[in-house]
Amino acid sequence: MTAGTFRVHVDQDKCQGHNRCYSVSPDLFDLDELGMSSEVGDGLVPAGLIEAARLAVDNCPEQAISLTAVRP
Amino acid sequence: MTSRHPPVNDWATDFDHTDPGWAADPYPIWADLRQRCPVAHSERYGGTWLPVTHELVSEIAYDTEHFTSRSIVVSERRPGPDDLPAPIGLSPPITSDPPYHGIIRKMLLPAFTPGPIAALEPFTRELCRELLAATEGRTALDAATDYAQHIPVRVIVRFLGFPQDDADIFRRFIRQVLEDVDQSADERRDTLKELDAYMDTQIAEHAASPRDDLTSFLLEAEIGGQKLAIEHVRGTMTLLMIAGIDTTWSAIGAALWHLARHPGDRRRLAEEPALMDTAVEEFLRAYAPVTMARLVAKDFDFHGCPLKEGDWLLLPFPAANRDPSVFDDPDVVRLDRARNRHAAFGLGRHRCLGSNLARMELRVALQEWLARYPDFELADPAAVTWSGGQVRGPRTLPVRLR
């Protein structure tokens, strides 16, 4: 595993549109027209945004966001 | 506030959310119950349950099979044959159950996303500045009635497209619906009829001359090619008015109450504006105003409690936010609490539709207040009063300005 390679993902069944992830890490998430969130692109987290991704995970009231290490 | 009910003897077996003790300081009550029994019961209001842990509150919020949202304000009056039946309920979508709930909620969601809410920020900021400018030269004021309460009223009135001069009428309706829950069922029906009549007048005026506001949007909206029933439009307007005003007023007031009592936090927030985002979330966590409610949809055993169809159940998100199994030092306000998975806006499919609006109003209200009055304190701690019932916040908040 390459150090610092993580993927963030929003579970669409759990997201209720609180927009907390978008608020704490706007570079990692997109909102649709209903305000529901999804990860930007393939969800790979740039090295400088890992803490931002963790904040998104830890501020989601619905626990809809996961951050997982990616195997190369 | 006063209650017409007898005082509570034992919160585990006889609780009453209109009791003055609950209004004044509910946190020790919930902390005590968390130790003794995570689900309290009371015979009041015809039978009511009260879970106080984050885990149980979450479980119920996600369970729409055993719990219905058909009525979400515990009172002596349960929904009857005159009311819109499930799954729509009196004030859709908050009183609606799935799958209908999802259909009408989707219709409303776009208006409450960050973009449209950001567009309301300049109006809100200007409003806060006007309210503060009107206090010029004063050395004392009531932060609840001179400031906090005017902000959400005027914002929602603009959102719905009602006359700005009707703000006082709204405040009376809101107090009646949310706080006078110990009225008799007959009195309560009369209150709701009067509110319906007001809404009908607004609907008639908007139908005659449509404009760019949420009322006209609802009148023109269609589901499956059909316009919404007038009762539906009226119910949703009532919901947006009630849910959008008392709640945010309470949140702004509670944050100012905290800052008035904690000079360290007050100075820090005034000097470090970058703290505002986490501070807003922390105020929402620690002083979440809203306790929701459900009706039990069918008899079942809930963690050893024999819930009966038609029982009320209070859903105290403010208690969940103080649960030490989820939050470190839950009774301590930390303005920089970076990890804050609070449930002030509820959980699950009924997540507060207006959460972005409320956050914007709270942030702007605090920014503008601190810019003008960075130094203030309670003029008389004993004079502070709190609303009871399901929306808790300061209703009298005399402060001394420096």
Interface residues (C-beta under 8 A of the other chain):
Chain A: Q16 G17 H18 N19 Y22 S23 V24 L31 E33 L34 G35 L55 D58 N59 C60 P61 E62 Q63
Chain B: K106 L109 P110 F112 T113 P114 D277 E281 A338 R339 N340 R341 H342 A343 F345 L347 G348 R349 R351 S355 N356
